[in-house]
Amino acid sequence: MDLNSVVAITKAGPSVEAAVKKAVALAGGMESVVNRGETIFLKPNFVAPRDSATGATTDFRIIRAAAEEVRRCGGKPVLFETPALEFSRDMVFDVLGVRDFARENGIGLIDGPDDLVDVPVAGGRAFTSIRIPRIIRGAKIINLPKLKTHVSATLTCSLKNLIGLLPAAEKRRVHTRGIHTSIADLEHVFHPAMTIVDGLTCMEGDGPTYGDHVELGLIIAGKDMVAVDIICCRIIGLPWENVGYLQRIAGRNAPAKIRLVGESLESVARDFKIPRKRPLFQIAAALLYVLDVPFSKIFSQPLPRFLYGTGYIGTNPRIIRAKCDQCGDCRKACPVPDALEVETFRVKYRLCVRCLKCYEACPREAIAVKGVSRPEHR
């Protein structure tokens, strides 16, 4: 970690774009990291097909503002992201409207099979080497994470967001070799030039996908991912020493080395609900990824995606017959309307993309959410 790390906090106010540009300027300015003619990869969090208002994914306004800053400095912005294993990139991009957004805002998009290259992990504990997309090897990255709690990693923000740069096979290794040790190793592989955190609508509780949204209204920016994550921990009332990968990377005296600019911590801090410790859940999740290795080779799809598609495990919607008046609002909100058979009060889980738009749209609260991780309010 840079001993002179600067982290900026701004309040969004009426203009998110202005707040992003102010935070970036306070953190040293985009011109300090972008050279004319460079391709700059923007790495948002599109973990799942849930829009930014749920607290799950990066707000498009932040991506747009970052792209504008890159272009102002003569760079070419390009989006690169892959979702969690249980979701396909095509499906997530379609539901969120990523392709339309990129095209309308003149942002390049990496949208297809990745040519991989093996890179060494200096001092790695989980990995001695790891395969990454060739196109981002040594590339300049602007990290655009969402501030959320996480059932396995405790916090997902700057460092955890790096997992989205990995191909599916390496994501499995991350989960089977210890998520905290693996994330700490990724800090040796990827070195984003700037991190701009979406602290607008965040997520607490059982994140990173199905926790509860929290309106925080902040932008946090800095060049040092570790420093940014430590400040984000302080904002949400989470001792950073309780986050395994931060403890592995930062060392005990790190917080004293961070220079905070912009808003004060006292003016923006709010305690988040931290995920409960569930040892059996963690064991089951790790086993799932171990079994996924042979399963995906045989059946050409990830085991989590297959199992969640049965509707028996994972977070899924269900129709409450006693409350449903068959108004059809859920079907109108659903990106895959055929997944809802309102006439028979049935969800077709093989078609369901688990975005929970039906749950959020139902005026009679006739759709509930089942699963270990689920939102407690709409």
C-alpha positions as CSV (number, residue, x, y, z in Angstrom):
1,M,0.0,0.0,0.0
2,D,1.2,3.5,-0.8
3,L,2.2,5.2,2.4
4,N,0.8,8.5,1.1
5,S,-2.6,7.2,-0.1
6,V,-5.3,9.7,-0.7
7,V,-9.0,8.8,-0.7
8,A,-11.7,11.2,-1.6
9,I,-15.3,11.1,-0.5
10,T,-18.0,13.3,-2.2
11,K,-21.8,13.4,-1.8
12,A,-23.7,12.9,-5.0
13,G,-26.3,15.6,-4.6
14,P,-28.3,16.5,-7.8
15,S,-25.6,15.4,-10.2
16,V,-23.9,12.0,-9.9
17,E,-21.6,12.8,-12.8
18,A,-20.4,16.0,-11.1
19,A,-19.7,14.1,-7.8
20,V,-17.7,11.5,-9.7
21,K,-15.5,14.2,-11.4
22,K,-15.0,16.0,-8.2
23,A,-13.9,12.9,-6.4
24,V,-11.5,11.9,-9.2
25,A,-10.0,15.4,-9.1
26,L,-9.6,15.3,-5.3
27,A,-7.9,11.9,-5.7
28,G,-5.3,13.2,-8.1
29,G,-7.2,13.7,-11.4
30,M,-7.7,11.3,-14.3
31,E,-5.0,13.2,-16.2
32,S,-2.5,11.8,-13.7
33,V,-3.2,8.2,-14.8
34,V,-4.4,8.4,-18.4
35,N,-2.2,9.2,-21.4
36,R,-3.4,10.3,-24.8
37,G,-4.1,7.4,-27.1
38,E,-4.3,4.8,-24.4
39,T,-7.1,2.2,-24.2
40,I,-8.5,2.3,-20.6
41,F,-10.5,-0.7,-19.4
42,L,-13.5,0.2,-17.1
43,K,-14.3,-2.6,-14.7
44,P,-17.8,-2.2,-13.2
45,N,-19.6,-4.7,-11.0
46,F,-22.2,-6.6,-13.1
47,V,-22.3,-9.6,-10.8
48,A,-26.0,-10.4,-11.6
49,P,-29.0,-9.3,-13.7
50,R,-30.1,-6.8,-11.0
51,D,-30.0,-3.1,-11.6
52,S,-28.1,-0.5,-9.6
53,A,-31.2,0.5,-7.6
54,T,-31.2,-2.9,-5.8
55,G,-27.6,-2.2,-4.6
56,A,-26.2,-5.1,-6.6
57,T,-24.5,-3.5,-9.6
58,T,-22.6,-0.4,-10.6
59,D,-24.7,2.6,-11.6
60,F,-24.5,3.5,-15.3
61,R,-24.1,7.2,-14.4
62,I,-20.8,6.5,-12.7
63,I,-19.5,4.5,-15.7
64,R,-20.6,7.3,-18.0
65,A,-18.8,9.9,-15.9
66,A,-15.6,7.8,-15.7
67,A,-15.7,7.3,-19.5
68,E,-16.1,11.0,-20.1
69,E,-13.0,11.7,-17.8
70,V,-11.0,9.1,-19.8
71,R,-12.0,10.7,-23.1
72,R,-11.2,14.2,-21.7
73,C,-7.6,13.0,-21.2
74,G,-7.4,11.5,-24.7
75,G,-8.0,7.9,-23.7
76,K,-10.4,5.3,-25.2
77,P,-12.8,3.8,-22.6
78,V,-13.7,0.1,-23.0
79,L,-15.9,-1.9,-20.7
80,F,-14.8,-5.3,-19.4
81,E,-16.8,-7.5,-17.0
82,T,-17.9,-11.0,-16.3
83,P,-20.7,-11.9,-13.9
84,A,-20.9,-14.6,-11.2
85,L,-20.7,-18.2,-12.4
86,E,-24.4,-18.8,-12.0
87,F,-25.2,-16.2,-14.5
88,S,-24.2,-16.0,-18.2
89,R,-22.6,-12.8,-19.5
90,D,-25.1,-12.6,-22.4
91,M,-28.1,-12.8,-20.0
92,V,-26.7,-10.2,-17.6
93,F,-25.8,-7.8,-20.4
94,D,-29.3,-8.2,-21.9
95,V,-31.2,-7.7,-18.7
96,L,-29.1,-4.7,-17.6
97,G,-29.0,-3.2,-21.1
98,V,-25.2,-3.0,-21.1
99,R,-24.8,-3.2,-24.9
100,D,-27.2,-0.4,-25.5
101,F,-25.7,1.7,-22.8
102,A,-22.1,1.2,-24.2
103,R,-23.2,2.0,-27.8
104,E,-25.2,5.1,-26.8
105,N,-22.3,6.5,-24.8
106,G,-19.5,5.7,-27.2
107,I,-17.8,3.2,-24.9
108,G,-16.1,0.1,-26.3
109,L,-17.3,-3.3,-24.9
110,I,-15.5,-6.6,-24.7
111,D,-18.3,-9.0,-25.4
112,G,-17.2,-12.5,-26.4
113,P,-14.8,-15.4,-25.8
114,D,-11.6,-14.5,-24.0
115,D,-8.2,-15.5,-25.3
116,L,-6.3,-16.5,-22.1
117,V,-2.7,-16.2,-21.0
118,D,-1.0,-17.6,-17.9
119,V,0.7,-15.1,-15.6
120,P,2.8,-15.6,-12.5
121,V,1.5,-14.5,-9.1
122,A,4.6,-13.1,-7.3
123,G,4.4,-14.2,-3.6
124,G,1.1,-15.9,-4.1
125,R,-0.3,-18.1,-1.4
126,A,-3.3,-19.5,-3.2
127,F,-1.8,-19.4,-6.7
128,T,1.7,-19.5,-8.2
129,S,0.2,-18.6,-11.5
130,I,-3.3,-17.7,-12.9
131,R,-4.9,-17.5,-16.3
132,I,-6.4,-14.1,-17.3
133,P,-7.7,-12.7,-20.5
134,R,-4.8,-11.7,-22.7
135,I,-6.4,-8.4,-23.6
136,I,-6.1,-7.1,-20.0
137,R,-2.6,-8.4,-19.3
138,G,-0.7,-5.3,-18.3
139,A,-3.7,-3.1,-19.3
140,K,-4.6,0.1,-17.5
141,I,-7.8,-0.4,-15.5
142,I,-10.2,2.0,-13.9
143,N,-12.0,0.0,-11.1
144,L,-15.7,0.8,-10.7
145,P,-16.9,-1.4,-7.8
146,K,-20.1,-1.3,-5.8
147,L,-20.0,-1.0,-2.0
148,K,-21.6,-4.1,-0.6
149,T,-21.4,-6.6,2.2
150,H,-20.7,-10.2,1.2
151,V,-21.8,-13.5,2.7
152,S,-18.4,-15.1,2.0
153,A,-15.9,-12.3,1.8
154,T,-17.6,-9.9,4.3
155,L,-16.9,-6.9,2.1
156,T,-17.0,-6.6,-1.7
157,C,-15.6,-3.4,-3.0
158,S,-12.3,-2.5,-4.8
159,L,-10.3,-5.7,-4.3
160,K,-13.1,-8.2,-4.5
161,N,-14.2,-6.6,-7.7
162,L,-11.1,-8.0,-9.4
163,I,-12.6,-11.5,-9.5
164,G,-14.8,-10.3,-12.3
165,L,-11.7,-10.0,-14.5
166,L,-11.1,-13.8,-14.3
167,P,-12.5,-16.5,-16.6
168,A,-14.8,-19.1,-15.1
169,A,-12.2,-21.8,-14.4
170,E,-10.2,-19.3,-12.3
171,K,-13.2,-18.1,-10.4
172,R,-13.8,-21.7,-9.3
173,R,-10.2,-21.9,-8.1
174,V,-10.7,-18.7,-6.1
175,H,-13.6,-20.2,-4.3
176,T,-12.0,-23.6,-3.6
177,R,-8.6,-22.3,-2.5
178,G,-9.9,-19.8,0.1
179,I,-11.6,-16.6,-1.0
180,H,-9.6,-14.2,1.3
181,T,-6.2,-15.7,0.4
182,S,-7.2,-15.7,-3.3
183,I,-8.3,-12.0,-3.3
184,A,-5.0,-11.1,-1.6
185,D,-3.1,-12.9,-4.4
186,L,-5.1,-10.9,-7.1
187,E,-3.7,-7.7,-5.6
188,H,-0.3,-8.9,-7.1
189,V,-1.8,-9.5,-10.5
190,F,-4.0,-6.4,-11.2
191,H,-3.1,-2.8,-10.4
192,P,-6.0,-0.5,-11.3
193,A,-4.8,3.1,-11.9
194,M,-7.9,4.5,-10.2
195,T,-10.8,3.2,-8.2
196,I,-14.1,5.0,-8.2
197,V,-16.6,3.3,-5.8
198,D,-20.4,3.4,-6.4
199,G,-21.6,4.3,-2.9
200,L,-24.9,5.6,-4.1
201,T,-27.3,2.8,-3.5
202,C,-25.3,0.1,-1.6
203,M,-26.1,-3.3,-0.2
204,E,-26.0,-4.6,3.4
205,G,-26.8,-8.0,4.9
206,D,-26.6,-11.0,2.7
207,G,-24.9,-9.5,-0.3
208,P,-23.5,-9.4,-2.9
209,T,-26.7,-10.0,-4.9
210,Y,-29.7,-10.5,-2.6
211,G,-29.0,-8.3,0.4
212,D,-30.9,-5.1,1.3
213,H,-30.3,-1.9,-0.5
214,V,-29.1,1.2,1.5
215,E,-29.2,4.7,0.2
216,L,-25.8,6.2,1.0
217,G,-25.4,8.8,-1.8
218,L,-21.6,8.8,-1.9
219,I,-18.7,8.5,-4.4
220,I,-15.4,7.3,-3.0
221,A,-12.2,7.5,-5.1
222,G,-8.5,6.8,-4.9
223,K,-5.5,5.3,-6.6
224,D,-4.8,2.7,-3.9
225,M,-7.4,-0.1,-3.7
226,V,-6.4,-1.1,-0.2
227,A,-6.8,2.4,1.1
228,V,-10.1,2.8,-0.6
229,D,-11.4,-0.4,0.9
230,I,-10.3,0.5,4.4
231,I,-12.1,3.8,4.1
232,C,-15.2,2.1,2.8
233,C,-15.1,-0.3,5.8
234,R,-15.0,2.7,8.1
235,I,-17.9,4.3,6.3
236,I,-20.1,1.2,6.9
237,G,-19.0,0.5,10.5
238,L,-17.0,-2.6,9.6
239,P,-13.6,-3.0,11.3
240,W,-11.3,-3.5,8.4
241,E,-9.3,-6.1,10.4
242,N,-12.4,-8.3,10.2
243,V,-12.0,-8.6,6.4
244,G,-9.5,-11.5,5.9
245,Y,-8.0,-10.3,2.6
246,L,-7.5,-6.7,3.9
247,Q,-5.7,-8.1,7.0
248,R,-3.5,-10.2,4.8
249,I,-2.5,-7.2,2.5
250,A,-2.6,-4.1,4.7
251,G,-0.9,-4.8,7.9
252,R,-1.9,-3.4,11.3
253,N,-0.8,0.2,10.9
254,A,-2.3,0.9,7.5
255,P,-5.2,3.2,8.4
256,A,-2.9,5.9,9.9
257,K,-1.2,6.2,6.4
258,I,-4.4,7.3,4.6
259,R,-5.1,10.9,3.8
260,L,-8.9,11.6,3.5
261,V,-10.1,14.5,1.5
262,G,-13.6,15.8,0.7
263,E,-16.3,14.8,3.1
264,S,-15.4,13.8,6.7
265,L,-16.1,10.2,7.8
266,E,-18.2,11.5,10.6
267,S,-20.6,13.2,8.2
268,V,-21.2,10.2,6.0
269,A,-20.7,7.0,8.1
270,R,-23.6,4.6,8.7
271,D,-23.5,1.2,10.2
272,F,-24.4,-1.6,7.8
273,K,-25.8,-5.0,8.7
274,I,-22.9,-7.4,8.4
275,P,-23.6,-10.9,7.1
276,R,-24.0,-13.6,9.7
277,K,-21.3,-16.2,10.0
278,R,-22.6,-19.5,8.5
279,P,-19.9,-22.2,8.6
280,L,-22.1,-24.8,7.0
281,F,-23.1,-22.4,4.2
282,Q,-19.4,-21.7,3.6
283,I,-18.5,-25.4,3.5
284,A,-21.4,-26.2,1.1
285,A,-20.5,-23.3,-1.2
286,A,-16.8,-24.4,-1.4
287,L,-18.0,-28.0,-2.1
288,L,-20.2,-26.7,-4.8
289,Y,-17.3,-25.1,-6.7
290,V,-15.2,-28.3,-6.2
291,L,-17.9,-30.4,-7.8
292,D,-18.3,-27.7,-10.5
293,V,-14.9,-28.6,-12.0
294,P,-15.8,-32.0,-13.4
295,F,-19.5,-31.1,-13.9
296,S,-18.7,-28.1,-16.2
297,K,-16.3,-30.2,-18.2
298,I,-18.9,-32.9,-18.8
299,F,-22.0,-30.8,-19.3
300,S,-20.6,-27.5,-20.6
301,Q,-22.4,-25.4,-18.0
302,P,-21.5,-24.4,-14.4
303,L,-23.0,-26.5,-11.7
304,P,-24.3,-23.5,-9.7
305,R,-26.3,-22.4,-12.8
306,F,-27.8,-25.8,-13.3
307,L,-28.7,-26.3,-9.6
308,Y,-30.2,-22.8,-9.2
309,G,-32.3,-23.5,-12.3
310,T,-34.1,-26.3,-10.5
311,G,-35.6,-23.9,-8.1
312,Y,-34.7,-26.2,-5.1
313,I,-31.6,-24.2,-4.0
314,G,-30.5,-20.7,-4.3
315,T,-32.4,-17.4,-4.1
316,N,-35.6,-17.7,-6.2
317,P,-39.0,-16.0,-6.4
318,R,-42.2,-17.9,-5.6
319,I,-45.9,-16.9,-6.1
320,I,-48.1,-16.9,-3.0
321,R,-51.4,-18.3,-4.3
322,A,-53.5,-16.9,-1.5
323,K,-52.4,-13.3,-2.2
324,C,-52.1,-13.4,-6.0
325,D,-55.0,-11.8,-8.0
326,Q,-53.4,-12.7,-11.3
327,C,-53.0,-9.0,-12.4
328,G,-50.0,-9.8,-14.5
329,D,-47.7,-6.9,-13.2
330,C,-45.0,-9.5,-12.4
331,R,-45.0,-10.7,-16.0
332,K,-44.8,-7.2,-17.4
333,A,-41.7,-6.5,-15.2
334,C,-40.0,-9.8,-16.0
335,P,-37.3,-9.8,-18.7
336,V,-38.4,-13.4,-19.6
337,P,-42.2,-13.2,-19.3
338,D,-42.6,-16.9,-20.1
339,A,-40.8,-17.7,-16.8
340,L,-44.0,-16.8,-14.9
341,E,-47.1,-18.9,-15.4
342,V,-49.5,-16.6,-13.4
343,E,-52.6,-18.7,-14.3
344,T,-51.2,-21.7,-12.4
345,F,-49.2,-19.6,-9.8
346,R,-46.0,-21.2,-11.1
347,V,-42.4,-20.0,-11.7
348,K,-40.5,-21.9,-14.4
349,Y,-37.1,-21.9,-12.8
350,R,-35.3,-23.1,-15.9
351,L,-36.2,-19.9,-17.5
352,C,-36.1,-17.6,-14.5
353,V,-33.0,-15.3,-14.4
354,R,-33.4,-14.6,-10.7
355,C,-33.4,-10.8,-11.1
356,L,-36.4,-10.5,-8.7
357,K,-38.1,-7.8,-10.8
358,C,-41.4,-9.7,-10.3
359,Y,-40.9,-9.5,-6.5
360,E,-40.2,-5.8,-6.7
361,A,-43.1,-5.1,-9.0
362,C,-45.9,-7.0,-7.3
363,P,-48.5,-4.5,-5.9
364,R,-50.0,-7.2,-3.5
365,E,-46.7,-8.6,-2.2
366,A,-47.9,-11.9,-3.7
367,I,-44.3,-12.9,-4.6
368,A,-41.9,-14.0,-2.0
369,V,-38.3,-14.8,-2.1
370,K,-36.9,-18.2,-0.9
371,G,-33.3,-19.0,-0.2
372,V,-30.6,-18.6,2.4
373,S,-29.7,-15.1,1.0
374,R,-32.7,-12.9,0.4
375,P,-33.7,-9.3,0.8
376,E,-35.7,-8.4,3.9
377,H,-37.4,-5.5,2.3
378,R,-38.5,-4.5,-1.3
